[in-house]
Amino acid sequence: MRTLLSAEKNLNFDGTATPLKISLFLLVCLAWLLPGLTGHTPWKYDEAVSQGIVHSLVHGGGSWLSPDLAGEPYLTHPPLYYWVAAALTGALQGLLPHHDAARLASGCFMAVTMLGIALGARDLFGPRAMRVSVLMLIGSVGLVIRAHEMSSDLAWLTGITWTLMAIPLARTRSALAGIFGGLGFGMAFLSQGSLAFGLLLPIVLLTPLLVPDYRPEHPLRHALAWLLSAAPFLIVWPWALYAHAPHLFSLWWSVLGNPVLHPTLWRASDAIPTYYLGVAAWFAWPAAPLALGALWNGGLRGLAKPQTRFLLLTLIVMLLVLGFCTTPRESNALPLLLPLVLLASGGIDTMRRGAASAFDWFGMLTFGLVTAVLWLGWVAQLTGQPAQIVNYLDAQLPGYHATFQPAAFGVSLGLTLLWAVTILRSRQSARRALVNWTVGMTVSWMLVMTLWLPYVEASRSYQGMMQSLAKAIPPHAGCIASSGLGEPQRGLLYYFLNIRTQRLELGTRTRCHLWLVQSRPHESFAVPPGWQLLWTGARAGDRTERFQLFEY
């Protein structure tokens, strides 16, 4: 690494490509992407649900056309992400734990998303915007945790990225843009369902009307390629599901079809139209403020540019559709990252020197402090000093004991030093400020997923609790009834213990002699006569969940 850095006396992040800068860029992308994909069990919420679904697919518990969760049809999301995760699980059988292999699907979708936004930035602003757009994306505060979880939202983000990327490409390469756009829309549909129509079709259809510069060079050729590419996703899967299991198709249609065909269902009953304006302020940091700065600096001349009008149209449509048609949820804000990141990337070079310097210092101080705290806390776990930090950590996770892991220490130290050297050897500019921010976030994430991973795993994993429950279940116990179990817990019960409970909430009449109840620690409930408490447990340090097993 020292030899690599000595190739240039000072790093000038001016948008030009050199072997050193390309190498550093790829290193940062890999260092951001890979940590967190392996090395830990499924965590709540989406990971636990996804792993339960993937486990069912791999072990024949459900149909690949209609995945289920612990024996019940899962209607929240179409199955594209779960197909990829299950395929990776089967392909890597014996090489990785099932949950690690499945989680690699998230890395695959994120890599394709990063490629898509780079190509989109190139078509909008030229080659100099490619790397900066990826750095802006992976530097977003709201993406770093979500991008490393098992979640169909990542396949949804990939589909949106390639749908949008194809729109400016259609000016010069109509057929290729149609293929990319159709594939992207199809992925979006098979990841999120009917929301793809409401979110993406207005952008696809309105852009040629409102931004004439982005009209396809050959409209008919473009439309035909788009439709043919999207057709396998939009037609083949629903048709196969109908032919295989008409009753399941009816359930899926009630979720995927009715919201599109009935305008009265377009608005979510619990929608908060202004919710995503507030969320975007931090979720898309630093892209959101940098995008606003780019618009301000560009003024009326900037608004006249087709790329600015296209991205503003995209942003406005997304804010309206997400605000009125979705349940307020942070992960639903993922699509907003794309127009904000591209706006900020296109205007990064217009940032004034004072603003760039302030952003640079803010990033260095923020992640310098975060990095120092993470290193200090890790040292405190090993040495017992400072006592205040040790006491705080022990209060959060009683009984945890840290051990020294040479590989994690070496990787973490190397990346920390690389960040420091990059800061010291680079010339001050707006692009340098972005690089420092993204590398700082990458270093912080790497430290959490290496030095701190055992601690986080001990606090968030259900594996220990599941092992304790398995020991408490009598041999040849038969069926188990349940009350209050959430989707994550049902998914992990099936994954870890191969247990599908008979849920009493569904009105199931059962003669099971075991009854598993999930409740809050101090929540009381009536226990029918004859039932005796056999076991109680929870995750280590968890103060929100309690599990109790009764025997009759």
C-alpha positions in Angstrom: 0.0 0.0 0.0 2.9 2.3 0.8 4.3 1.7 -2.7 0.9 2.4 -4.2 0.5 5.7 -2.4 4.0 6.8 -3.2 3.2 6.7 -6.9 1.8 10.2 -6.7 3.2 12.8 -4.3 -0.2 14.5 -3.9 -3.5 13.0 -4.7 -5.5 15.4 -6.9 -9.2 14.3 -6.9 -10.1 16.4 -10.0 -12.1 13.7 -11.8 -9.3 12.5 -14.1 -8.5 8.8 -14.0 -5.1 7.5 -13.0 -4.1 3.9 -11.9 -3.7 5.1 -8.3 -7.1 6.8 -8.0 -8.9 3.9 -9.8 -7.2 1.5 -7.4 -8.1 3.5 -4.3 -11.7 3.8 -5.6 -12.1 0.1 -6.1 -10.5 -0.5 -2.7 -13.0 1.8 -1.0 -15.9 0.2 -2.8 -14.8 -3.3 -1.8 -14.0 -2.2 1.8 -17.5 -0.7 2.0 -19.4 -3.5 0.3 -17.9 -6.7 1.7 -17.8 -6.3 5.5 -21.1 -7.3 7.1 -22.1 -9.7 4.4 -20.7 -12.7 6.2 -19.7 -13.6 9.7 -23.0 -13.2 11.7 -26.4 -14.8 12.0 -29.6 -13.2 10.8 -30.6 -10.1 12.7 -34.0 -8.6 13.1 -36.1 -7.5 11.2 -35.8 -8.0 7.5 -32.9 -10.5 7.8 -34.8 -12.8 10.0 -37.8 -12.8 7.7 -35.7 -13.2 4.6 -33.7 -16.1 6.0 -36.9 -17.9 7.0 -38.2 -17.6 3.4 -34.9 -18.6 1.9 -34.7 -21.6 4.2 -38.1 -22.7 3.1 -37.1 -22.5 -0.6 -33.9 -24.4 -0.1 -35.4 -27.2 1.9 -38.5 -27.6 -0.2 -40.9 -26.2 2.4 -42.5 -23.9 -0.1 -42.9 -23.4 -3.9 -40.3 -21.3 -5.7 -43.2 -19.5 -7.4 -44.8 -18.5 -4.1 -42.4 -18.5 -1.2 -43.7 -18.9 2.3 -42.7 -18.0 5.8 -42.8 -20.8 8.3 -45.5 -22.5 6.3 -47.7 -19.5 5.5 -47.8 -17.6 2.2 -45.7 -14.5 2.3 -47.4 -11.7 0.4 -45.5 -8.6 1.3 -42.9 -8.8 -1.5 -42.5 -10.7 -4.8 -39.8 -13.4 -4.8 -36.9 -12.0 -6.9 -34.5 -11.4 -4.0 -35.4 -14.7 -2.3 -34.7 -16.6 -5.6 -31.2 -15.1 -5.8 -30.5 -15.7 -2.1 -31.7 -19.3 -2.3 -29.7 -19.9 -5.5 -26.5 -18.6 -3.8 -27.3 -20.8 -0.7 -27.5 -23.9 -2.9 -24.4 -23.0 -4.9 -22.3 -22.3 -1.8 -23.5 -25.3 0.1 -20.8 -26.5 2.4 -18.6 -23.5 1.8 -20.5 -20.9 3.8 -23.3 -21.0 6.5 -26.6 -20.7 4.8 -27.3 -17.2 6.2 -24.0 -15.9 5.0 -24.4 -17.4 1.5 -27.9 -15.9 1.3 -26.7 -12.5 2.4 -24.3 -12.4 -0.5 -27.4 -11.6 -2.6 -27.4 -8.2 -1.0 -23.8 -7.7 -2.1 -24.6 -8.7 -5.7 -27.6 -6.4 -6.0 -25.6 -3.5 -4.5 -22.7 -4.1 -6.9 -25.2 -3.9 -9.8 -26.7 -0.8 -8.3 -23.3 0.9 -8.1 -22.6 0.0 -11.7 -26.0 1.3 -12.8 -25.6 4.7 -11.0 -22.1 5.1 -12.5 -23.4 4.5 -16.0 -26.3 6.9 -15.4 -24.0 9.6 -14.2 -21.9 9.1 -17.3 -24.8 9.6 -19.6 -26.0 12.6 -17.6 -22.8 14.5 -16.8 -20.0 12.7 -18.5 -17.2 10.3 -17.5 -15.9 12.5 -14.7 -19.1 12.0 -12.7 -18.9 8.2 -12.7 -16.7 7.5 -9.7 -18.0 10.5 -7.7 -21.6 9.3 -8.1 -20.7 5.9 -6.6 -18.8 7.5 -3.8 -21.8 9.8 -3.1 -24.1 6.8 -3.0 -22.1 4.6 -0.7 -21.4 7.7 1.5 -25.1 8.1 2.2 -25.8 7.7 5.9 -29.1 5.8 5.3 -27.7 3.2 3.0 -24.7 1.7 4.9 -26.7 -0.6 7.2 -29.5 -1.4 4.8 -27.1 -2.4 2.0 -25.6 -5.2 4.2 -28.9 -6.8 5.3 -30.9 -9.5 3.7 -33.7 -7.4 2.2 -35.7 -7.3 -1.0 -35.4 -3.5 -0.8 -32.0 -3.9 -2.4 -33.3 -5.7 -5.4 -36.0 -2.9 -5.6 -33.2 -0.3 -5.6 -31.3 -2.1 -8.3 -34.4 -2.2 -10.5 -35.1 1.5 -10.1 -31.5 2.4 -10.8 -31.4 0.7 -14.1 -34.8 1.9 -15.1 -33.7 5.5 -14.5 -30.2 5.0 -16.0 -31.8 3.9 -19.3 -33.8 7.1 -19.8 -30.9 9.4 -20.8 -29.1 6.6 -22.6 -32.1 6.3 -25.0 -31.0 9.5 -26.8 -28.2 7.7 -28.6 -28.8 4.0 -28.1 -32.5 3.4 -28.2 -32.6 -0.4 -28.3 -29.9 -0.9 -25.6 -31.7 1.6 -23.4 -34.9 -0.2 -23.9 -33.3 -3.5 -22.8 -31.8 -1.9 -19.7 -35.0 0.0 -18.8 -37.3 -3.1 -19.3 -35.0 -5.3 -17.2 -34.8 -2.7 -14.5 -38.6 -2.2 -14.4 -39.0 -6.0 -14.3 -36.7 -6.3 -11.4 -38.4 -3.5 -9.6 -41.8 -5.3 -10.1 -40.5 -8.7 -8.9 -39.0 -7.0 -5.9 -41.8 -4.6 -4.7 -44.9 -5.4 -6.7 -47.4 -2.8 -7.8 -45.5 0.2 -6.4 -43.2 -0.2 -9.4 -46.0 1.0 -11.7 -46.9 4.0 -9.6 -43.3 5.1 -9.0 -41.6 4.4 -12.3 -44.2 4.6 -15.1 -44.9 8.3 -14.5 -41.1 9.0 -14.8 -40.7 6.9 -17.9 -43.7 8.4 -19.6 -43.4 12.0 -18.6 -39.7 12.5 -19.2 -40.0 12.5 -23.1 -42.9 15.0 -22.8 -41.4 17.4 -20.2 -37.7 16.9 -21.1 -37.5 16.7 -24.9 -33.8 16.3 -24.9 -34.2 12.8 -23.5 -36.6 11.6 -26.1 -35.5 8.2 -27.6 -33.7 8.5 -30.9 -35.9 5.7 -32.2 -39.1 5.6 -30.1 -40.6 2.5 -31.6 -37.4 0.5 -31.4 -37.0 1.7 -27.8 -40.5 0.9 -26.7 -40.4 -2.6 -28.3 -37.1 -3.4 -26.6 -38.4 -2.1 -23.3 -41.6 -4.2 -23.4 -39.9 -7.4 -24.5 -37.3 -7.1 -21.7 -39.9 -6.4 -19.1 -42.3 -9.1 -20.3 -40.6 -12.1 -18.7 -40.9 -10.4 -15.3 -44.4 -9.0 -15.7 -46.0 -12.0 -17.4 -44.1 -15.3 -17.0 -44.0 -15.4 -13.2 -47.7 -14.5 -12.7 -48.8 -16.9 -15.4 -46.7 -19.7 -13.9 -48.1 -19.0 -10.5 -51.6 -19.1 -11.8 -51.0 -22.4 -13.6 -49.3 -24.0 -10.6 -51.5 -22.7 -7.7 -54.6 -20.6 -8.6 -55.5 -20.0 -5.0 -52.1 -18.5 -4.3 -52.3 -16.4 -7.4 -55.6 -15.0 -6.1 -53.8 -14.0 -2.9 -50.9 -12.4 -4.8 -53.3 -10.6 -7.1 -55.1 -9.1 -4.2 -51.8 -7.6 -3.2 -50.2 -6.8 -6.6 -53.1 -6.2 -9.0 -55.8 -4.5 -7.0 -53.8 -1.4 -6.0 -53.0 -0.7 -9.6 -56.5 -1.2 -11.0 -58.4 0.6 -8.2 -57.4 4.3 -7.7 -59.2 4.3 -4.4 -56.5 2.0 -3.1 -53.6 4.1 -4.3 -53.3 6.2 -1.2 -52.1 4.3 1.9 -54.4 4.7 4.9 -51.5 5.7 7.2 -49.6 7.8 4.7 -47.8 11.0 5.9 -47.1 13.0 2.7 -44.3 15.1 4.2 -42.6 12.2 6.0 -39.9 11.6 3.3 -38.9 15.2 3.1 -37.7 15.0 6.7 -36.2 11.5 6.3 -34.3 12.5 3.2 -32.5 15.3 5.1 -30.5 12.7 7.1 -31.1 9.5 5.2 -29.5 10.9 2.0 -26.8 12.9 3.8 -24.5 14.3 2.4 -26.2 13.9 -1.1 -29.3 15.9 -0.1 -27.6 19.1 1.1 -25.1 18.9 -1.7 -27.9 18.5 -4.3 -29.6 21.6 -2.9 -26.3 23.4 -3.0 -25.8 22.4 -6.7 -29.3 23.7 -7.5 -28.6 27.0 -5.8 -25.2 27.5 -7.4 -26.6 26.6 -10.8 -29.5 29.1 -10.6 -31.9 29.5 -13.5 -29.2 28.5 -16.0 -28.8 25.2 -14.1 -32.6 24.6 -14.1 -32.6 25.0 -17.9 -30.3 22.0 -18.3 -32.1 18.8 -19.3 -30.3 16.6 -16.7 -31.4 18.9 -13.9 -35.0 18.9 -15.1 -35.0 15.2 -15.5 -33.7 14.6 -12.0 -36.0 17.1 -10.4 -39.0 15.5 -12.2 -37.8 12.1 -10.8 -37.4 13.5 -7.3 -40.8 15.2 -7.3 -42.6 12.1 -8.6 -40.9 9.9 -6.0 -41.7 12.3 -3.1 -45.4 12.4 -4.2 -45.8 8.7 -4.8 -43.9 7.6 -1.7 -45.5 10.2 0.5 -49.1 9.4 -0.5 -48.9 5.7 -1.4 -46.6 4.0 1.2 -46.5 3.4 4.9 -44.0 5.8 6.5 -40.9 3.6 6.8 -37.2 4.6 6.5 -36.3 1.9 4.0 -39.0 3.2 1.6 -36.8 6.3 1.2 -34.1 4.3 -0.6 -35.3 5.4 -4.1 -34.8 9.0 -3.1 -31.1 8.5 -2.9 -30.8 8.1 -6.7 -31.9 11.5 -7.9 -30.3 13.3 -5.0 -27.0 11.5 -5.5 -27.0 12.2 -9.2 -27.9 15.9 -8.7 -25.1 16.2 -6.1 -22.6 14.4 -8.3 -23.3 16.6 -11.3 -22.8 19.8 -9.2 -19.9 18.7 -7.1 -17.5 20.9 -9.0 -19.6 24.0 -8.6 -19.3 23.9 -4.8 -17.7 27.0 -3.4 -14.3 26.7 -1.8 -15.6 27.7 1.7 -18.4 25.2 1.6 -16.1 22.5 0.3 -13.6 23.3 3.1 -16.4 23.2 5.7 -17.7 19.9 4.4 -14.2 18.5 4.4 -13.5 19.5 8.0 -16.9 18.3 9.1 -16.3 14.8 7.6 -12.8 14.5 9.0 -13.9 15.6 12.5 -17.0 13.4 12.5 -15.4 10.2 11.4 -12.1 11.0 13.3 -14.2 11.1 16.5 -16.2 8.0 15.5 -13.1 6.1 14.7 -11.4 7.1 17.9 -14.4 6.1 20.0 -14.6 2.7 18.2 -10.9 2.0 18.8 -11.0 3.2 22.4 -14.1 1.1 23.2 -12.5 -2.0 21.6 -9.3 -1.4 23.7 -11.4 -1.0 26.8 -13.1 -4.3 26.2 -9.8 -6.1 26.1 -7.9 -4.2 28.9 -10.7 -3.2 31.2 -9.8 0.5 31.0 -11.2 3.1 31.0 -13.6 1.7 33.6 -16.5 4.0 32.6 -16.6 2.7 29.1 -16.4 -0.9 30.3 -19.2 -0.4 32.8 -21.4 1.1 30.1 -20.8 -1.8 27.7 -21.4 -4.3 30.4 -24.7 -2.7 31.3 -25.8 -3.0 27.7 -24.7 -6.6 27.3 -24.1 -8.3 30.6 -21.7 -11.3 30.6 -20.0 -10.5 27.3 -16.2 -11.0 27.2 -14.1 -9.8 24.3 -11.2 -11.7 22.7 -8.4 -10.5 20.5 -8.8 -11.4 16.9 -5.5 -10.8 14.9 -7.1 -10.8 11.4 -9.8 -8.3 12.3 -7.2 -6.1 14.1 -4.8 -6.1 11.1 -7.5 -5.3 8.5 -9.0 -2.5 10.7 -5.6 -0.9 11.4 -4.6 -1.0 7.8 -7.7 0.7 6.6 -7.6 3.3 9.3 -4.0 4.2 8.4 -5.0 4.3 4.7 -7.7 6.8 5.5 -5.2 9.0 7.4 -2.6 8.8 4.6 -5.3 9.7 2.0 -6.3 12.8 3.9 -2.7 13.9 4.4 -1.6 13.4 0.8 -4.6 14.7 -1.1 -5.2 18.2 -2.3 -8.1 20.2 -0.9 -11.1 20.3 -3.2 -14.9 19.5 -3.2 -14.1 16.0 -4.6 -11.5 15.5 -1.9 -14.1 16.4 0.7 -16.5 13.7 -0.7 -13.7 11.1 -0.8 -12.7 11.8 2.8 -16.3 11.6 3.9 -16.9 8.2 2.1 -13.6 6.7 3.2 -14.3 7.9 6.8 -17.7 6.2 6.7 -16.1 3.1 5.2 -13.5 2.9 7.9 -16.2 3.3 10.6 -18.3 0.6 9.1 -15.3 -1.7 8.7 -14.4 -1.2 12.4 -17.9 -2.1 13.5 -18.0 -5.2 11.2 -14.5 -6.4 12.3 -13.5 -5.3 15.8 -17.0 -4.9 17.1 -18.8 -7.7 15.2 -18.6 -10.2 18.1 -20.2 -7.7 20.5 -22.9 -6.7 18.0 -23.6 -10.3 17.1 -24.0 -11.2 20.8 -26.5 -8.4 21.3 -28.6 -9.0 18.1 -28.4 -12.7 17.4 -31.2 -15.1 18.3 -29.0 -18.2 18.0 -28.1 -18.5 21.7 -31.8 -18.1 22.7 -32.8 -20.7 20.1 -30.3 -23.2 21.4 -31.6 -22.7 24.9 -35.1 -23.2 23.7 -34.2 -26.3 21.9 -32.8 -27.8 25.1 -36.0 -27.1 26.9 -38.3 -28.8 24.4 -39.0 -32.3 25.6 -38.2 -35.2 23.2 -41.0 -36.3 20.9 -42.9 -33.1 22.0 -45.1 -33.0 18.8 -46.6 -29.8 17.7 -46.1 -26.4 19.4 -48.8 -23.7 19.6 -47.8 -20.1 19.7 -49.1 -16.6 20.6 -47.6 -13.2 19.7 -44.7 -14.5 17.6 -43.7 -11.9 15.0 -42.6 -12.6 11.5 -38.8 -12.5 12.3 -39.2 -14.9 15.2 -41.3 -17.3 13.2 -38.7 -17.2 10.4 -35.8 -17.9 12.7 -37.7 -20.7 14.6 -38.0 -22.5 11.3 -34.4 -21.7 10.3 -32.6 -22.7 13.5 -35.0 -25.4 14.9 -37.1 -26.4 11.9 -40.2 -25.5 14.0 -43.4 -24.2 12.4 -45.8 -23.3 15.2 -49.6 -23.4 15.0 -50.5 -19.8 15.6 -53.5 -19.3 17.8 -54.1 -15.8 16.4 -55.3 -17.5 13.2 -58.1 -19.2 15.1 -56.2 -22.5 14.9 -57.7 -25.2 17.1 -54.9 -27.3 18.4 -54.2 -30.0 20.9 -50.5 -29.2 21.2 -49.0 -29.9 24.6 -46.5 -27.1 24.2 -47.3 -23.4 24.0 -44.7 -20.7 23.0 -45.6 -17.1 23.9 -43.8 -13.9 22.9 -44.5 -10.8 25.0 -42.8 -7.8 26.5 -40.8 -8.4 29.7 -43.3 -6.9 32.1 -46.5 -7.6 30.1 -48.9 -9.9 31.8 -51.4 -12.3 30.2 -53.8 -15.0 31.4 -52.4 -18.5 31.5 -55.2 -21.1 31.2 -55.4 -23.7 34.0 -53.2 -26.7 33.6 -50.3 -24.9 31.8 -46.9 -24.9 33.6 -44.0 -22.7 32.7 -41.2 -24.8 31.3 -38.7 -22.2 30.0 -38.3 -18.5 29.6 -35.6 -16.6 27.6 -34.6 -13.7 25.5 -31.8 -12.3 23.5 -28.8 -11.2 25.5 -29.3 -7.6 26.6 -32.8 -7.4 24.9 -35.3 -5.4 27.0 -38.2 -5.5 24.6 -38.9 -9.2 24.1 -39.6 -12.2 26.4 -40.3 -15.7 25.3 -42.0 -18.3 27.5 -42.6 -22.0 26.8 -45.5 -23.7 28.6 -46.3 -27.3 28.9 -49.7 -28.9 29.5 
